[in-house]
Amino acid sequence: MSELVFTAKQLTKTYVSGEVTVHALNEVDLEIAEKEVVVLLGPSGSGKTTLLNIMGGLDRPTSGRLFFRDLDLTDLGDRELTKYRRDHVGFVFQFYNLVPSLTAYENVALVTEVAKNPMRPPEALALVGLEERMHHFPAQLSGGEQQRVAIARAIAKRPAVLLCDEPTGALDSKTGIRVIEALLGVNRQLGTTTVIITHNASIQDVADRVLFFADGRIARVRTNEVRREAAELVW
Ligand SMILES: Nc1ncnc2c1ncn2[C@@H]1O[C@H](COP(=O)(O)OP(=O)(O)OP(=O)(O)O)[C@@H](O)[C@H]1O
């Protein structure tokens, strides 16, 4: 059995506004192993982003526990949570949030300059197939290429986990597939545990496991015996 990266126990997040209570996460139990690729699917509002944000130390649960390896994240103060995030977590969002006045190289360097044991920017950009474009500005890159720069930026500090919220949401199928290819390449070469939220059901075939969310719970889990390559996807 491989090592666990995340263990969630009865993880619950409740929002109360006035008379309305929303159970964004409802007593979720979950284990995610080292090096796993996990895809989260489910309707809008089913709790996927809430779980991702708590795993990334961006948000806190209302009750329950979440462990990163043997570190109980639910016990951490704000500064410790920030340190956890900085040392161990890379994020990729739907919109790339690159600095437009900086080249691809410089966007990655922003992170590597403050990390403990970073890759050099060209190494990170090579992992996503962009070494030839590293002196280009975001405006000179396609959406898919910009997202790959964002992935290079997220993984340059060699995080244990990469959390991706709709990474292909703004992309057409061809560039989306290249982005998934980049994520799988990083997972293969660095062993980064990767969690991907998507509304695109075809992406589930590249995962080790697929968690289907409904009403703040994991309603179903699918395990793929064989992971498909990104190039085999059709959407
Ligand atoms: N800050 C907040 N205040 C109040 N309710 C919230 C807040 N954040 C999320 N929610 C509610 O919690 C529920 C779960 O939201 P969440 O964003 O986790 O869903 P999701 O599955 O990621 O949806 P989507 O696919 O649309 O991103 C929703 O009903 C949402 O409206």
PDBQT file of the ligand as one rigid body, heavy atoms in Angstrom, charges set to zero:
ROOT
HETATM    1  N1  LIG A 301     -18.191  31.425   0.567  1.00  0.00    +0.000 N 
HETATM    2  C1  LIG A 301     -19.355  30.792   0.449  1.00  0.00    +0.000 A 
HETATM    3  N2  LIG A 301     -20.462  31.234   1.101  1.00  0.00    +0.000 NA
HETATM    4  C2  LIG A 301     -21.623  30.574   1.012  1.00  0.00    +0.000 A 
HETATM    5  N3  LIG A 301     -21.808  29.453   0.278  1.00  0.00    +0.000 NA
HETATM    6  C3  LIG A 301     -20.760  28.975  -0.397  1.00  0.00    +0.000 A 
HETATM    7  C4  LIG A 301     -19.466  29.608  -0.353  1.00  0.00    +0.000 A 
HETATM    8  N4  LIG A 301     -18.611  28.900  -1.115  1.00  0.00    +0.000 NA
HETATM    9  C5  LIG A 301     -19.307  27.863  -1.626  1.00  0.00    +0.000 A 
HETATM   10  N5  LIG A 301     -20.597  27.908  -1.189  1.00  0.00    +0.000 N 
HETATM   11  C6  LIG A 301     -21.658  26.932  -1.515  1.00  0.00    +0.000 C 
HETATM   12  O1  LIG A 301     -21.188  25.639  -1.222  1.00  0.00    +0.000 OA
HETATM   13  C7  LIG A 301     -21.636  24.700  -2.200  1.00  0.00    +0.000 C 
HETATM   14  C8  LIG A 301     -20.473  23.962  -2.803  1.00  0.00    +0.000 C 
HETATM   15  O2  LIG A 301     -19.718  24.864  -3.608  1.00  0.00    +0.000 OA
HETATM   16  P1  LIG A 301     -18.422  24.420  -4.440  1.00  0.00    +0.000 P 
HETATM   17  O3  LIG A 301     -17.848  25.662  -5.033  1.00  0.00    +0.000 OA
HETATM   18  O4  LIG A 301     -17.540  23.609  -3.576  1.00  0.00    +0.000 OA
HETATM   19  O5  LIG A 301     -19.051  23.493  -5.569  1.00  0.00    +0.000 OA
HETATM   20  P2  LIG A 301     -18.381  22.932  -6.890  1.00  0.00    +0.000 P 
HETATM   21  O6  LIG A 301     -18.765  21.499  -6.972  1.00  0.00    +0.000 OA
HETATM   22  O7  LIG A 301     -16.932  23.250  -6.923  1.00  0.00    +0.000 OA
HETATM   23  O8  LIG A 301     -19.140  23.748  -8.013  1.00  0.00    +0.000 OA
HETATM   24  P3  LIG A 301     -18.610  24.277  -9.449  1.00  0.00    +0.000 P 
HETATM   25  O9  LIG A 301     -18.465  23.036 -10.280  1.00  0.00    +0.000 OA
HETATM   26  O10 LIG A 301     -19.716  25.167  -9.910  1.00  0.00    +0.000 OA
HETATM   27  O11 LIG A 301     -17.328  25.006  -9.221  1.00  0.00    +0.000 OA
HETATM   28  C9  LIG A 301     -22.467  25.502  -3.184  1.00  0.00    +0.000 C 
HETATM   29  O12 LIG A 301     -23.815  25.387  -2.834  1.00  0.00    +0.000 OA
HETATM   30  C10 LIG A 301     -21.980  26.917  -2.994  1.00  0.00    +0.000 C 
HETATM   31  O13 LIG A 301     -22.975  27.842  -3.314  1.00  0.00    +0.000 OA
ENDROOT
TORSDOF 0
